[in-house]
Amino acid sequence: MSAKETILKAIRANARPIKTHQRPVLPEAHYIGDPFDTFAQSIIACGGKAVRVSSEAEMQSAIAEHYPDLGEQGVYSVCPEVLPSNRSWYAETPANELESPYLSVLRGTLGVLENAAVWVDKATLDIPAMAFWCEHLVLVIDHASLTPRMAEAYRTLHAAGQHDGYFIAGPSKTADIAQTLVMGAQGARTCLVLVKG
């Protein structure tokens, strides 16, 4: 018997059976009042802002109000009814040649109240990097998609077959240098979430 076989035999002889545990059943979360209010407070804590809107026109007004210097700067959008792209962005373009957009407008599938995370399905993005290379980020979600906790969000995404995407909670943040929080050092400097409905 080789040394390897001797070691493996000893490990197997002394191994304890693995205990299995039932996953806890979380009680249904209840929020008093409008879920948007909780989401808006959470996104402020993350460094972003949420605005409730009822139409595309209100979304356009909110973007114009929050980004008055938009002008002719680069816009990447998967929501042309809100704000169309004003450049030709191609998925085939090598990453080192892509222009970084000033503003990216993305559609979220759901928003989580407890931490203001918005799920963006990767299938909706022809260039996924545009969610992170932009200077400013606008996320569009439906009010009906607001979910109390991450546990419910994962169950909803699993049931819908959405397994490839990103949870984005506010603008880019880092605090690894001198333990000082810096916004926008590695991605979007601002994040505006438009909640429709």
C-alpha positions in Angstrom: 0.0 0.0 0.0 1.4 3.4 -1.0 1.7 6.3 1.4 -1.2 8.1 -0.3 -3.5 5.1 0.1 -2.5 4.7 3.8 -3.3 8.3 4.5 -6.7 8.2 2.7 -7.6 5.0 4.5 -6.8 6.6 7.8 -8.9 9.6 6.9 -11.9 7.5 5.9 -11.7 5.4 9.0 -11.7 8.5 11.3 -14.2 10.6 9.3 -17.4 11.6 11.0 -20.7 11.4 9.1 -21.8 14.7 7.7 -24.8 16.1 9.5 -27.5 17.5 7.3 -29.7 20.4 8.5 -33.0 21.6 7.3 -33.0 25.2 6.0 -34.8 27.5 8.3 -38.2 28.6 7.2 -38.3 32.4 7.3 -41.5 34.0 8.3 -43.0 36.3 5.6 -41.7 39.8 6.0 -44.3 42.5 6.5 -43.7 46.2 6.1 -46.0 49.0 7.2 -46.8 51.5 4.6 -45.6 51.8 1.1 -42.6 49.5 0.2 -41.2 52.3 -1.9 -40.5 54.4 1.3 -38.4 51.6 2.8 -36.5 51.1 -0.5 -35.9 54.8 -0.8 -34.4 54.9 2.7 -32.2 51.9 2.0 -30.8 53.4 -1.3 -30.0 56.6 0.5 -28.0 54.6 3.0 -26.2 53.1 0.0 -25.3 56.5 -1.5 -28.0 56.5 -4.2 -31.5 58.0 -4.7 -34.9 56.6 -5.6 -37.7 58.5 -7.4 -41.2 57.1 -7.8 -42.6 57.8 -11.3 -45.8 56.8 -13.1 -44.8 57.3 -16.8 -41.9 57.5 -19.2 -42.3 61.3 -19.3 -41.7 61.5 -15.5 -38.7 59.2 -15.9 -37.2 61.5 -18.6 -37.9 64.5 -16.3 -36.2 62.8 -13.3 -33.1 62.1 -15.4 -33.0 65.6 -16.8 -33.3 67.0 -13.2 -30.6 64.7 -11.8 -28.2 65.0 -14.7 -28.5 68.5 -16.0 -25.1 68.4 -17.7 -26.0 65.3 -19.8 -26.2 67.2 -23.1 -24.5 65.2 -25.8 -22.4 63.0 -23.5 -22.4 59.2 -24.1 -25.6 57.4 -23.1 -25.9 53.6 -23.1 -29.5 52.5 -22.7 -31.5 49.3 -22.8 -34.6 51.4 -22.1 -35.1 53.4 -25.3 -38.5 54.5 -24.2 -36.9 56.3 -21.2 -33.7 57.6 -22.8 -32.3 56.1 -26.0 -28.6 55.4 -26.6 -26.9 58.2 -28.4 -23.8 56.3 -29.5 -23.3 53.1 -31.4 -22.2 50.5 -28.8 -21.1 47.2 -30.2 -20.6 44.0 -28.1 -17.9 42.9 -30.6 -15.7 45.9 -29.7 -12.7 44.8 -27.6 -13.1 46.0 -24.0 -10.0 48.2 -24.2 -11.5 50.1 -27.1 -15.0 50.7 -25.6 -15.9 54.2 -24.8 -17.0 54.6 -21.2 -20.5 56.0 -21.2 -21.4 59.1 -19.1 -24.8 57.5 -18.3 -26.1 53.9 -18.4 -29.9 53.3 -18.2 -30.6 49.7 -17.3 -33.8 47.7 -16.5 -33.9 45.9 -13.2 -36.1 42.8 -12.6 -36.6 43.4 -8.9 -35.5 45.6 -6.0 -34.8 44.4 -2.4 -36.1 46.6 0.4 -33.6 45.6 3.1 -30.5 46.7 1.2 -31.7 48.5 -2.0 -30.1 45.9 -4.3 -31.6 45.9 -7.8 -31.3 42.7 -9.9 -30.2 43.3 -13.5 -30.5 40.2 -15.6 -27.4 39.8 -17.8 -29.5 38.7 -20.7 -30.9 42.3 -21.0 -27.4 43.7 -21.6 -25.6 43.3 -24.9 -22.5 44.7 -23.2 -22.5 43.8 -19.5 -19.6 46.0 -18.7 -21.7 49.1 -19.3 -23.4 48.5 -15.9 -20.0 49.2 -14.3 -18.0 51.4 -16.7 -20.4 54.4 -16.7 -20.0 57.5 -14.6 -23.6 57.6 -13.6 -26.2 54.8 -13.4 -30.0 54.8 -13.8 -31.9 51.7 -12.9 -35.6 51.3 -13.9 -37.8 48.9 -11.9 -41.5 48.3 -11.3 -43.0 49.1 -8.0 -44.7 45.6 -8.0 -41.2 44.0 -8.1 -40.1 45.4 -4.7 -39.2 42.4 -2.5 -38.7 42.5 1.3 -35.5 40.5 1.7 -32.7 38.8 -0.3 -34.2 35.4 0.6 -37.4 36.2 -1.3 -35.4 37.8 -4.1 -33.4 34.6 -4.6 -36.5 32.5 -4.5 -38.2 34.7 -7.1 -35.1 34.7 -9.4 -34.8 30.9 -9.1 -38.4 30.4 -9.9 -38.1 32.7 -13.0 -34.9 30.9 -14.1 -32.8 34.1 -13.8 -29.4 32.8 -12.6 -27.0 35.1 -14.5 -27.0 38.8 -13.5 -26.0 41.4 -11.0 -27.3 42.8 -7.8 -26.4 46.5 -7.8 -27.0 48.5 -4.7 -26.2 52.2 -5.3 -23.1 53.7 -6.7 -19.6 52.1 -6.6 -18.1 52.1 -3.1 -14.8 51.2 -1.6 -13.3 51.7 1.8 -10.1 49.6 1.6 -7.7 52.6 1.5 -7.2 54.1 4.9 -10.6 52.9 5.8 -12.2 55.9 4.1 -15.4 55.4 2.1 -14.9 56.6 -1.5 -17.9 56.7 -3.9 -17.4 56.0 -7.6 -13.7 55.0 -7.4 -14.3 51.7 -9.3 -17.6 52.3 -11.1 -20.6 54.6 -11.2 -20.3 57.8 -9.1 -24.1 58.1 -8.7 -27.1 55.8 -8.9 -30.7 56.9 -9.5 -33.4 54.2 -9.3 -36.6 55.0 -11.0 -39.5 53.0 -9.5 -42.5 52.9 -11.8 -46.0 52.5 -10.5 
